Structures are given as structure tokens and as C-alpha cells.
Amino acid sequence: MDTLHTGRVALALQRLFEEADEADRALEPCVAAGAPILAENAFDQDDNAYLAYVRDPANGYVSQTVPVSPGRGNEFTVYTR
């Protein structure tokens, strides 16, 4: 991932791969409060660290799956801090 040098992120789009939760945490210092994040390929599995992270209100997010087809969807998240 490229380093963000200036400004605040107002919108983030990301594809969910194994390191998505790490990428999200790396972006957090640059994400503006209220910024929407749309994560593609949000599979609702027990071992999905990204979904577990953004669905935990203690981490500063409000998150909801937008279903695309059975077992597959996108995760719409808003950063609240």
C-alpha cells in the first residue's frame, strides 16, 4: 500500500483480501470522521478479521453488509471518530 502523505481520506474503496484488516488500520489515521468505506467481496465467515474489526463499535466504525448474492456481498462502513 502506498503511504498517504497529506490530507484526510473522505472515501475509501477496498477489495477484501487476507491483509484487508491491516490495510484498514494503516488508513485509520488519515480517515475523516464520517467517511464511508466500501469493501468489495465481504464474505461473512467466522475467520474474516476485517469484518470482525469494523463490526466492533469499540473500533470506531458502524458497518453493514450490502448483499449481492447468497454468501457474497459488499460491506458498507462509516468511520465514526
PDB file of N, CA, C and O in Angstrom, chain B, residues numbered from 101:
ATOM      1  N   MET B 101       0.845  -1.181   0.000  1.00  0.00           N
ATOM      2  CA  MET B 101       0.000   0.000   0.000  1.00  0.00           C
ATOM      3  C   MET B 101       0.886   1.238   0.000  1.00  0.00           C
ATOM      4  O   MET B 101       1.891   1.298   0.708  1.00  0.00           O
ATOM      5  N   ASP B 102       0.505   2.209  -0.791  1.00  0.00           N
ATOM      6  CA  ASP B 102       1.235   3.469  -0.818  1.00  0.00           C
ATOM      7  C   ASP B 102       0.939   4.260   0.448  1.00  0.00           C
ATOM      8  O   ASP B 102      -0.152   4.162   1.010  1.00  0.00           O
ATOM      9  N   THR B 103       1.894   5.026   0.885  1.00  0.00           N
ATOM     10  CA  THR B 103       1.712   5.862   2.065  1.00  0.00           C
ATOM     11  C   THR B 103       0.996   7.148   1.687  1.00  0.00           C
ATOM     12  O   THR B 103       1.315   7.781   0.681  1.00  0.00           O
ATOM     13  N   LEU B 104       0.032   7.520   2.500  1.00  0.00           N
ATOM     14  CA  LEU B 104      -0.656   8.796   2.293  1.00  0.00           C
ATOM     15  C   LEU B 104       0.157   9.892   2.966  1.00  0.00           C
ATOM     16  O   LEU B 104       0.506   9.779   4.141  1.00  0.00           O
ATOM     17  N   HIS B 105       0.452  10.933   2.237  1.00  0.00           N
ATOM     18  CA  HIS B 105       1.331  11.966   2.771  1.00  0.00           C
ATOM     19  C   HIS B 105       0.591  13.173   3.337  1.00  0.00           C
ATOM     20  O   HIS B 105       1.042  13.764   4.318  1.00  0.00           O
ATOM     21  N   THR B 106      -0.515  13.543   2.749  1.00  0.00           N
ATOM     22  CA  THR B 106      -1.219  14.733   3.212  1.00  0.00           C
ATOM     23  C   THR B 106      -2.718  14.509   3.152  1.00  0.00           C
ATOM     24  O   THR B 106      -3.196  13.595   2.481  1.00  0.00           O
ATOM     25  N   GLY B 107      -3.451  15.353   3.859  1.00  0.00           N
ATOM     26  CA  GLY B 107      -4.908  15.346   3.764  1.00  0.00           C
ATOM     27  C   GLY B 107      -5.572  14.225   4.529  1.00  0.00           C
ATOM     28  O   GLY B 107      -4.926  13.419   5.198  1.00  0.00           O
ATOM     29  N   ARG B 108      -6.893  14.204   4.405  1.00  0.00           N
ATOM     30  CA  ARG B 108      -7.721  13.204   5.063  1.00  0.00           C
ATOM     31  C   ARG B 108      -8.465  12.425   3.992  1.00  0.00           C
ATOM     32  O   ARG B 108      -8.855  12.983   2.966  1.00  0.00           O
ATOM     33  N   VAL B 109      -8.659  11.150   4.230  1.00  0.00           N
ATOM     34  CA  VAL B 109      -9.399  10.311   3.301  1.00  0.00           C
ATOM     35  C   VAL B 109     -10.879  10.553   3.524  1.00  0.00           C
ATOM     36  O   VAL B 109     -11.369  10.433   4.647  1.00  0.00           O
ATOM     37  N   ALA B 110     -11.599  10.895   2.453  1.00  0.00           N
ATOM     38  CA  ALA B 110     -13.028  11.154   2.554  1.00  0.00           C
ATOM     39  C   ALA B 110     -13.844   9.950   2.105  1.00  0.00           C
ATOM     40  O   ALA B 110     -15.010   9.825   2.478  1.00  0.00           O
ATOM     41  N   LEU B 111     -13.255   9.068   1.315  1.00  0.00           N
ATOM     42  CA  LEU B 111     -13.932   7.874   0.829  1.00  0.00           C
ATOM     43  C   LEU B 111     -12.876   6.819   0.559  1.00  0.00           C
ATOM     44  O   LEU B 111     -11.851   7.103  -0.061  1.00  0.00           O
ATOM     45  N   ALA B 112     -13.120   5.612   1.020  1.00  0.00           N
ATOM     46  CA  ALA B 112     -12.174   4.525   0.765  1.00  0.00           C
ATOM     47  C   ALA B 112     -12.915   3.365   0.119  1.00  0.00           C
ATOM     48  O   ALA B 112     -13.998   2.975   0.555  1.00  0.00           O
ATOM     49  N   LEU B 113     -12.315   2.830  -0.917  1.00  0.00           N
ATOM     50  CA  LEU B 113     -12.821   1.636  -1.576  1.00  0.00           C
ATOM     51  C   LEU B 113     -11.728   0.590  -1.481  1.00  0.00           C
ATOM     52  O   LEU B 113     -10.577   0.868  -1.816  1.00  0.00           O
ATOM     53  N   GLN B 114     -12.066  -0.600  -1.034  1.00  0.00           N
ATOM     54  CA  GLN B 114     -11.038  -1.614  -0.952  1.00  0.00           C
ATOM     55  C   GLN B 114     -11.597  -2.976  -1.272  1.00  0.00           C
ATOM     56  O   GLN B 114     -12.782  -3.246  -1.079  1.00  0.00           O
ATOM     57  N   ARG B 115     -10.733  -3.818  -1.759  1.00  0.00           N
ATOM     58  CA  ARG B 115     -11.088  -5.205  -2.020  1.00  0.00           C
ATOM     59  C   ARG B 115     -10.634  -6.002  -0.811  1.00  0.00           C
ATOM     60  O   ARG B 115      -9.552  -5.771  -0.272  1.00  0.00           O
ATOM     61  N   LEU B 116     -11.454  -6.927  -0.396  1.00  0.00           N
ATOM     62  CA  LEU B 116     -11.125  -7.709   0.788  1.00  0.00           C
ATOM     63  C   LEU B 116     -10.240  -8.899   0.428  1.00  0.00           C
ATOM     64  O   LEU B 116     -10.666  -9.841  -0.241  1.00  0.00           O
ATOM     65  N   PHE B 117      -9.030  -8.826   0.881  1.00  0.00           N
ATOM     66  CA  PHE B 117      -8.092  -9.926   0.775  1.00  0.00           C
ATOM     67  C   PHE B 117      -7.627 -10.226   2.193  1.00  0.00           C
ATOM     68  O   PHE B 117      -8.117  -9.615   3.142  1.00  0.00           O
ATOM     69  N   GLU B 118      -6.708 -11.139   2.351  1.00  0.00           N
ATOM     70  CA  GLU B 118      -6.268 -11.530   3.686  1.00  0.00           C
ATOM     71  C   GLU B 118      -5.744 -10.362   4.509  1.00  0.00           C
ATOM     72  O   GLU B 118      -5.938 -10.334   5.725  1.00  0.00           O
ATOM     73  N   GLU B 119      -5.089  -9.407   3.879  1.00  0.00           N
ATOM     74  CA  GLU B 119      -4.491  -8.302   4.620  1.00  0.00           C
ATOM     75  C   GLU B 119      -5.387  -7.070   4.699  1.00  0.00           C
ATOM     76  O   GLU B 119      -4.904  -5.992   5.047  1.00  0.00           O
ATOM     77  N   ALA B 120      -6.673  -7.195   4.386  1.00  0.00           N
ATOM     78  CA  ALA B 120      -7.563  -6.031   4.368  1.00  0.00           C
ATOM     79  C   ALA B 120      -7.669  -5.368   5.731  1.00  0.00           C
ATOM     80  O   ALA B 120      -7.707  -4.140   5.812  1.00  0.00           O
ATOM     81  N   ASP B 121      -7.719  -6.146   6.801  1.00  0.00           N
ATOM     82  CA  ASP B 121      -7.826  -5.527   8.120  1.00  0.00           C
ATOM     83  C   ASP B 121      -6.577  -4.733   8.445  1.00  0.00           C
ATOM     84  O   ASP B 121      -6.670  -3.692   9.096  1.00  0.00           O
ATOM     85  N   GLU B 122      -5.413  -5.190   8.015  1.00  0.00           N
ATOM     86  CA  GLU B 122      -4.170  -4.443   8.224  1.00  0.00           C
ATOM     87  C   GLU B 122      -4.173  -3.158   7.402  1.00  0.00           C
ATOM     88  O   GLU B 122      -3.726  -2.114   7.877  1.00  0.00           O
ATOM     89  N   ALA B 123      -4.673  -3.232   6.176  1.00  0.00           N
ATOM     90  CA  ALA B 123      -4.740  -2.045   5.326  1.00  0.00           C
ATOM     91  C   ALA B 123      -5.682  -1.021   5.935  1.00  0.00           C
ATOM     92  O   ALA B 123      -5.389   0.175   5.921  1.00  0.00           O
ATOM     93  N   ASP B 124      -6.803  -1.472   6.465  1.00  0.00           N
ATOM     94  CA  ASP B 124      -7.767  -0.564   7.072  1.00  0.00           C
ATOM     95  C   ASP B 124      -7.149   0.139   8.281  1.00  0.00           C
ATOM     96  O   ASP B 124      -7.323   1.346   8.448  1.00  0.00           O
ATOM     97  N   ARG B 125      -6.451  -0.585   9.100  1.00  0.00           N
ATOM     98  CA  ARG B 125      -5.809   0.022  10.281  1.00  0.00           C
ATOM     99  C   ARG B 125      -4.719   1.004   9.881  1.00  0.00           C
ATOM    100  O   ARG B 125      -4.510   2.008  10.562  1.00  0.00           O
ATOM    101  N   ALA B 126      -4.025   0.728   8.787  1.00  0.00           N
ATOM    102  CA  ALA B 126      -2.992   1.645   8.313  1.00  0.00           C
ATOM    103  C   ALA B 126      -3.612   2.945   7.814  1.00  0.00           C
ATOM    104  O   ALA B 126      -2.991   4.003   7.918  1.00  0.00           O
ATOM    105  N   LEU B 127      -4.832   2.881   7.272  1.00  0.00           N
ATOM    106  CA  LEU B 127      -5.514   4.079   6.779  1.00  0.00           C
ATOM    107  C   LEU B 127      -6.158   4.903   7.896  1.00  0.00           C
ATOM    108  O   LEU B 127      -6.380   6.101   7.722  1.00  0.00           O
ATOM    109  N   GLU B 128      -6.459   4.288   9.027  1.00  0.00           N
ATOM    110  CA  GLU B 128      -7.227   4.972  10.074  1.00  0.00           C
ATOM    111  C   GLU B 128      -6.743   6.371  10.426  1.00  0.00           C
ATOM    112  O   GLU B 128      -7.578   7.265  10.562  1.00  0.00           O
ATOM    113  N   PRO B 129      -5.451   6.614  10.580  1.00  0.00           N
ATOM    114  CA  PRO B 129      -5.025   7.973  10.945  1.00  0.00           C
ATOM    115  C   PRO B 129      -5.376   9.028   9.892  1.00  0.00           C
ATOM    116  O   PRO B 129      -5.399  10.222  10.191  1.00  0.00           O
ATOM    117  N   CYS B 130      -5.644   8.589   8.673  1.00  0.00           N
ATOM    118  CA  CYS B 130      -5.934   9.520   7.580  1.00  0.00           C
ATOM    119  C   CYS B 130      -7.410   9.616   7.248  1.00  0.00           C
ATOM    120  O   CYS B 130      -7.797  10.447   6.427  1.00  0.00           O
ATOM    121  N   VAL B 131      -8.239   8.795   7.857  1.00  0.00           N
ATOM    122  CA  VAL B 131      -9.664   8.754   7.508  1.00  0.00           C
ATOM    123  C   VAL B 131     -10.425   9.814   8.298  1.00  0.00           C
ATOM    124  O   VAL B 131     -10.304   9.900   9.520  1.00  0.00           O
ATOM    125  N   ALA B 132     -11.202  10.611   7.593  1.00  0.00           N
ATOM    126  CA  ALA B 132     -12.006  11.661   8.222  1.00  0.00           C
ATOM    127  C   ALA B 132     -13.223  11.038   8.901  1.00  0.00           C
ATOM    128  O   ALA B 132     -13.767  10.044   8.418  1.00  0.00           O
ATOM    129  N   ALA B 133     -13.643  11.616  10.007  1.00  0.00           N
ATOM    130  CA  ALA B 133     -14.855  11.167  10.685  1.00  0.00           C
ATOM    131  C   ALA B 133     -16.025  11.278   9.715  1.00  0.00           C
ATOM    132  O   ALA B 133     -16.177  12.290   9.031  1.00  0.00           O
ATOM    133  N   GLY B 134     -16.843  10.244   9.659  1.00  0.00           N
ATOM    134  CA  GLY B 134     -17.984  10.216   8.762  1.00  0.00           C
ATOM    135  C   GLY B 134     -17.672   9.688   7.373  1.00  0.00           C
ATOM    136  O   GLY B 134     -18.568   9.588   6.535  1.00  0.00           O
ATOM    137  N   ALA B 135     -16.416   9.349   7.117  1.00  0.00           N
ATOM    138  CA  ALA B 135     -16.042   8.849   5.793  1.00  0.00           C
ATOM    139  C   ALA B 135     -16.616   7.465   5.565  1.00  0.00           C
ATOM    140  O   ALA B 135     -16.508   6.598   6.433  1.00  0.00           O
ATOM    141  N   PRO B 136     -17.233   7.241   4.394  1.00  0.00           N
ATOM    142  CA  PRO B 136     -17.716   5.903   4.070  1.00  0.00           C
ATOM    143  C   PRO B 136     -16.593   5.034   3.508  1.00  0.00           C
ATOM    144  O   PRO B 136     -15.690   5.527   2.833  1.00  0.00           O
ATOM    145  N   ILE B 137     -16.662   3.765   3.790  1.00  0.00           N
ATOM    146  CA  ILE B 137     -15.710   2.789   3.270  1.00  0.00           C
ATOM    147  C   ILE B 137     -16.541   1.677   2.648  1.00  0.00           C
ATOM    148  O   ILE B 137     -17.410   1.112   3.311  1.00  0.00           O
ATOM    149  N   LEU B 138     -16.290   1.362   1.407  1.00  0.00           N
ATOM    150  CA  LEU B 138     -16.983   0.265   0.751  1.00  0.00           C
ATOM    151  C   LEU B 138     -15.968  -0.826   0.458  1.00  0.00           C
ATOM    152  O   LEU B 138     -15.028  -0.624  -0.310  1.00  0.00           O
ATOM    153  N   ALA B 139     -16.162  -1.968   1.070  1.00  0.00           N
ATOM    154  CA  ALA B 139     -15.243  -3.091   0.897  1.00  0.00           C
ATOM    155  C   ALA B 139     -15.919  -4.153   0.036  1.00  0.00           C
ATOM    156  O   ALA B 139     -16.980  -4.671   0.383  1.00  0.00           O
ATOM    157  N   GLU B 140     -15.296  -4.461  -1.074  1.00  0.00           N
ATOM    158  CA  GLU B 140     -15.816  -5.459  -2.000  1.00  0.00           C
ATOM    159  C   GLU B 140     -15.489  -6.862  -1.492  1.00  0.00           C
ATOM    160  O   GLU B 140     -14.510  -7.060  -0.773  1.00  0.00           O
ATOM    161  N   ASN B 141     -16.304  -7.815  -1.868  1.00  0.00           N
ATOM    162  CA  ASN B 141     -16.089  -9.228  -1.529  1.00  0.00           C
ATOM    163  C   ASN B 141     -16.103  -9.469  -0.029  1.00  0.00           C
ATOM    164  O   ASN B 141     -15.201 -10.110   0.510  1.00  0.00           O
ATOM    165  N   ALA B 142     -17.112  -8.963   0.635  1.00  0.00           N
ATOM    166  CA  ALA B 142     -17.238  -9.140   2.079  1.00  0.00           C
ATOM    167  C   ALA B 142     -17.943 -10.460   2.364  1.00  0.00           C
ATOM    168  O   ALA B 142     -19.169 -10.514   2.461  1.00  0.00           O
ATOM    169  N   PHE B 143     -17.171 -11.497   2.493  1.00  0.00           N
ATOM    170  CA  PHE B 143     -17.726 -12.809   2.785  1.00  0.00           C
ATOM    171  C   PHE B 143     -17.929 -12.940   4.283  1.00  0.00           C
ATOM    172  O   PHE B 143     -17.001 -12.727   5.063  1.00  0.00           O
ATOM    173  N   ASP B 144     -19.130 -13.287   4.678  1.00  0.00           N
ATOM    174  CA  ASP B 144     -19.477 -13.393   6.097  1.00  0.00           C
ATOM    175  C   ASP B 144     -19.028 -14.747   6.627  1.00  0.00           C
ATOM    176  O   ASP B 144     -19.796 -15.708   6.671  1.00  0.00           O
ATOM    177  N   GLN B 145     -17.766 -14.794   7.027  1.00  0.00           N
ATOM    178  CA  GLN B 145     -17.180 -16.025   7.551  1.00  0.00           C
ATOM    179  C   GLN B 145     -16.677 -15.762   8.960  1.00  0.00           C
ATOM    180  O   GLN B 145     -16.371 -14.628   9.327  1.00  0.00           O
ATOM    181  N   ASP B 146     -16.599 -16.832   9.741  1.00  0.00           N
ATOM    182  CA  ASP B 146     -16.154 -16.698  11.127  1.00  0.00           C
ATOM    183  C   ASP B 146     -14.731 -16.167  11.245  1.00  0.00           C
ATOM    184  O   ASP B 146     -14.401 -15.525  12.242  1.00  0.00           O
ATOM    185  N   ASP B 147     -13.884 -16.418  10.255  1.00  0.00           N
ATOM    186  CA  ASP B 147     -12.478 -16.029  10.354  1.00  0.00           C
ATOM    187  C   ASP B 147     -12.141 -14.758   9.574  1.00  0.00           C
ATOM    188  O   ASP B 147     -10.973 -14.522   9.268  1.00  0.00           O
ATOM    189  N   ASN B 148     -13.132 -13.942   9.249  1.00  0.00           N
ATOM    190  CA  ASN B 148     -12.879 -12.718   8.495  1.00  0.00           C
ATOM    191  C   ASN B 148     -12.501 -11.603   9.468  1.00  0.00           C
ATOM    192  O   ASN B 148     -13.370 -10.974  10.071  1.00  0.00           O
ATOM    193  N   ALA B 149     -11.209 -11.366   9.613  1.00  0.00           N
ATOM    194  CA  ALA B 149     -10.697 -10.398  10.585  1.00  0.00           C
ATOM    195  C   ALA B 149     -11.155  -8.976  10.265  1.00  0.00           C
ATOM    196  O   ALA B 149     -11.426  -8.193  11.176  1.00  0.00           O
ATOM    197  N   TYR B 150     -11.244  -8.637   8.980  1.00  0.00           N
ATOM    198  CA  TYR B 150     -11.685  -7.291   8.605  1.00  0.00           C
ATOM    199  C   TYR B 150     -13.109  -7.039   9.095  1.00  0.00           C
ATOM    200  O   TYR B 150     -13.372  -6.030   9.748  1.00  0.00           O
ATOM    201  N   LEU B 151     -14.024  -7.953   8.781  1.00  0.00           N
ATOM    202  CA  LEU B 151     -15.416  -7.774   9.193  1.00  0.00           C
ATOM    203  C   LEU B 151     -15.539  -7.741  10.709  1.00  0.00           C
ATOM    204  O   LEU B 151     -16.300  -6.936  11.246  1.00  0.00           O
ATOM    205  N   ALA B 152     -14.815  -8.590  11.398  1.00  0.00           N
ATOM    206  CA  ALA B 152     -14.853  -8.579  12.860  1.00  0.00           C
ATOM    207  C   ALA B 152     -14.401  -7.228  13.399  1.00  0.00           C
ATOM    208  O   ALA B 152     -14.971  -6.721  14.365  1.00  0.00           O
ATOM    209  N   TYR B 153     -13.385  -6.647  12.781  1.00  0.00           N
ATOM    210  CA  TYR B 153     -12.840  -5.366  13.235  1.00  0.00           C
ATOM    211  C   TYR B 153     -13.822  -4.216  13.020  1.00  0.00           C
ATOM    212  O   TYR B 153     -14.085  -3.447  13.944  1.00  0.00           O
ATOM    213  N   VAL B 154     -14.371  -4.091  11.795  1.00  0.00           N
ATOM    214  CA  VAL B 154     -15.247  -2.952  11.515  1.00  0.00           C
ATOM    215  C   VAL B 154     -16.633  -3.107  12.135  1.00  0.00           C
ATOM    216  O   VAL B 154     -17.354  -2.121  12.287  1.00  0.00           O
ATOM    217  N   ARG B 155     -17.010  -4.313  12.489  1.00  0.00           N
ATOM    218  CA  ARG B 155     -18.316  -4.527  13.127  1.00  0.00           C
ATOM    219  C   ARG B 155     -18.275  -4.362  14.636  1.00  0.00           C
ATOM    220  O   ARG B 155     -19.315  -4.399  15.294  1.00  0.00           O
ATOM    221  N   ASP B 156     -17.089  -4.180  15.187  1.00  0.00           N
ATOM    222  CA  ASP B 156     -16.946  -3.955  16.633  1.00  0.00           C
ATOM    223  C   ASP B 156     -17.003  -2.448  16.884  1.00  0.00           C
ATOM    224  O   ASP B 156     -16.059  -1.740  16.535  1.00  0.00           O
ATOM    225  N   PRO B 157     -18.092  -1.936  17.484  1.00  0.00           N
ATOM    226  CA  PRO B 157     -18.236  -0.488  17.697  1.00  0.00           C
ATOM    227  C   PRO B 157     -17.087   0.135  18.483  1.00  0.00           C
ATOM    228  O   PRO B 157     -16.837   1.334  18.352  1.00  0.00           O
ATOM    229  N   ALA B 158     -16.394  -0.637  19.282  1.00  0.00           N
ATOM    230  CA  ALA B 158     -15.263  -0.113  20.054  1.00  0.00           C
ATOM    231  C   ALA B 158     -14.131   0.376  19.148  1.00  0.00           C
ATOM    232  O   ALA B 158     -13.280   1.153  19.581  1.00  0.00           O
ATOM    233  N   ASN B 159     -14.121  -0.078  17.895  1.00  0.00           N
ATOM    234  CA  ASN B 159     -13.066   0.325  16.964  1.00  0.00           C
ATOM    235  C   ASN B 159     -13.411   1.579  16.175  1.00  0.00           C
ATOM    236  O   ASN B 159     -12.611   2.029  15.355  1.00  0.00           O
ATOM    237  N   GLY B 160     -14.601   2.157  16.411  1.00  0.00           N
ATOM    238  CA  GLY B 160     -14.943   3.429  15.780  1.00  0.00           C
ATOM    239  C   GLY B 160     -15.639   3.321  14.436  1.00  0.00           C
ATOM    240  O   GLY B 160     -15.566   4.247  13.629  1.00  0.00           O
ATOM    241  N   TYR B 161     -16.306   2.219  14.182  1.00  0.00           N
ATOM    242  CA  TYR B 161     -17.000   2.024  12.913  1.00  0.00           C
ATOM    243  C   TYR B 161     -18.449   1.617  13.145  1.00  0.00           C
ATOM    244  O   TYR B 161     -18.793   1.035  14.174  1.00  0.00           O
ATOM    245  N   VAL B 162     -19.285   1.935  12.172  1.00  0.00           N
ATOM    246  CA  VAL B 162     -20.631   1.389  12.057  1.00  0.00           C
ATOM    247  C   VAL B 162     -20.625   0.704  10.704  1.00  0.00           C
ATOM    248  O   VAL B 162     -20.252   1.315   9.702  1.00  0.00           O
ATOM    249  N   SER B 163     -21.039  -0.571  10.658  1.00  0.00           N
ATOM    250  CA  SER B 163     -20.862  -1.340   9.437  1.00  0.00           C
ATOM    251  C   SER B 163     -22.053  -2.249   9.164  1.00  0.00           C
ATOM    252  O   SER B 163     -22.686  -2.766  10.085  1.00  0.00           O
ATOM    253  N   GLN B 164     -22.347  -2.433   7.872  1.00  0.00           N
ATOM    254  CA  GLN B 164     -23.482  -3.261   7.446  1.00  0.00           C
ATOM    255  C   GLN B 164     -23.152  -3.914   6.110  1.00  0.00           C
ATOM    256  O   GLN B 164     -22.603  -3.270   5.216  1.00  0.00           O
ATOM    257  N   THR B 165     -23.485  -5.179   5.981  1.00  0.00           N
ATOM    258  CA  THR B 165     -23.300  -5.869   4.708  1.00  0.00           C
ATOM    259  C   THR B 165     -24.390  -5.457   3.724  1.00  0.00           C
ATOM    260  O   THR B 165     -25.562  -5.344   4.085  1.00  0.00           O
ATOM    261  N   VAL B 166     -23.986  -5.237   2.486  1.00  0.00           N
ATOM    262  CA  VAL B 166     -24.916  -4.990   1.391  1.00  0.00           C
ATOM    263  C   VAL B 166     -24.890  -6.274   0.556  1.00  0.00           C
ATOM    264  O   VAL B 166     -23.927  -6.513  -0.172  1.00  0.00           O
ATOM    265  N   PRO B 167     -25.943  -7.108   0.654  1.00  0.00           N
ATOM    266  CA  PRO B 167     -25.898  -8.404  -0.035  1.00  0.00           C
ATOM    267  C   PRO B 167     -25.913  -8.256  -1.548  1.00  0.00           C
ATOM    268  O   PRO B 167     -26.631  -7.422  -2.101  1.00  0.00           O
ATOM    269  N   VAL B 168     -25.109  -9.080  -2.204  1.00  0.00           N
ATOM    270  CA  VAL B 168     -25.043  -9.108  -3.664  1.00  0.00           C
ATOM    271  C   VAL B 168     -25.686 -10.394  -4.162  1.00  0.00           C
ATOM    272  O   VAL B 168     -26.536 -10.370  -5.052  1.00  0.00           O
ATOM    273  N   SER B 169     -25.277 -11.505  -3.588  1.00  0.00           N
ATOM    274  CA  SER B 169     -25.840 -12.817  -3.888  1.00  0.00           C
ATOM    275  C   SER B 169     -25.632 -13.678  -2.648  1.00  0.00           C
ATOM    276  O   SER B 169     -24.879 -13.284  -1.758  1.00  0.00           O
ATOM    277  N   PRO B 170     -26.274 -14.843  -2.562  1.00  0.00           N
ATOM    278  CA  PRO B 170     -26.126 -15.678  -1.361  1.00  0.00           C
ATOM    279  C   PRO B 170     -24.660 -15.933  -1.003  1.00  0.00           C
ATOM    280  O   PRO B 170     -23.885 -16.436  -1.817  1.00  0.00           O
ATOM    281  N   GLY B 171     -24.297 -15.577   0.230  1.00  0.00           N
ATOM    282  CA  GLY B 171     -22.937 -15.786   0.706  1.00  0.00           C
ATOM    283  C   GLY B 171     -21.926 -14.765   0.249  1.00  0.00           C
ATOM    284  O   GLY B 171     -20.742 -14.892   0.563  1.00  0.00           O
ATOM    285  N   ARG B 172     -22.353 -13.758  -0.483  1.00  0.00           N
ATOM    286  CA  ARG B 172     -21.419 -12.764  -1.014  1.00  0.00           C
ATOM    287  C   ARG B 172     -22.046 -11.380  -0.931  1.00  0.00           C
ATOM    288  O   ARG B 172     -23.249 -11.213  -1.129  1.00  0.00           O
ATOM    289  N   GLY B 173     -21.212 -10.398  -0.636  1.00  0.00           N
ATOM    290  CA  GLY B 173     -21.722  -9.030  -0.574  1.00  0.00           C
ATOM    291  C   GLY B 173     -20.599  -8.034  -0.454  1.00  0.00           C
ATOM    292  O   GLY B 173     -19.422  -8.387  -0.524  1.00  0.00           O
ATOM    293  N   ASN B 174     -20.973  -6.790  -0.273  1.00  0.00           N
ATOM    294  CA  ASN B 174     -20.031  -5.711  -0.013  1.00  0.00           C
ATOM    295  C   ASN B 174     -20.331  -5.193   1.382  1.00  0.00           C
ATOM    296  O   ASN B 174     -21.472  -5.246   1.842  1.00  0.00           O
ATOM    297  N   GLU B 175     -19.320  -4.702   2.041  1.00  0.00           N
ATOM    298  CA  GLU B 175     -19.504  -4.161   3.392  1.00  0.00           C
ATOM    299  C   GLU B 175     -19.459  -2.646   3.313  1.00  0.00           C
ATOM    300  O   GLU B 175     -18.463  -2.075   2.869  1.00  0.00           O
ATOM    301  N   PHE B 176     -20.539  -1.986   3.743  1.00  0.00           N
ATOM    302  CA  PHE B 176     -20.602  -0.530   3.787  1.00  0.00           C
ATOM    303  C   PHE B 176     -20.343  -0.119   5.221  1.00  0.00           C
ATOM    304  O   PHE B 176     -21.074  -0.506   6.132  1.00  0.00           O
ATOM    305  N   THR B 177     -19.299   0.668   5.414  1.00  0.00           N
ATOM    306  CA  THR B 177     -18.827   1.051   6.739  1.00  0.00           C
ATOM    307  C   THR B 177     -18.655   2.554   6.804  1.00  0.00           C
ATOM    308  O   THR B 177     -18.262   3.185   5.823  1.00  0.00           O
ATOM    309  N   VAL B 178     -18.951   3.130   7.968  1.00  0.00           N
ATOM    310  CA  VAL B 178     -18.713   4.559   8.198  1.00  0.00           C
ATOM    311  C   VAL B 178     -17.802   4.681   9.404  1.00  0.00           C
ATOM    312  O   VAL B 178     -18.051   4.090  10.454  1.00  0.00           O
ATOM    313  N   TYR B 179     -16.739   5.461   9.235  1.00  0.00           N
ATOM    314  CA  TYR B 179     -15.801   5.725  10.323  1.00  0.00           C
ATOM    315  C   TYR B 179     -16.410   6.813  11.203  1.00  0.00           C
ATOM    316  O   TYR B 179     -16.818   7.857  10.694  1.00  0.00           O
ATOM    317  N   THR B 180     -16.476   6.588  12.503  1.00  0.00           N
ATOM    318  CA  THR B 180     -17.203   7.499  13.394  1.00  0.00           C
ATOM    319  C   THR B 180     -16.320   8.377  14.264  1.00  0.00           C
ATOM    320  O   THR B 180     -16.846   9.188  15.026  1.00  0.00           O
ATOM    321  N   ARG B 181     -15.024   8.253  14.185  1.00  0.00           N
ATOM    322  CA  ARG B 181     -14.156   9.042  15.072  1.00  0.00           C
ATOM    323  C   ARG B 181     -13.617  10.275  14.397  1.00  0.00           C
ATOM    324  O   ARG B 181     -12.873  11.039  15.011  1.00  0.00           O
TER     325      ARG B 181
END
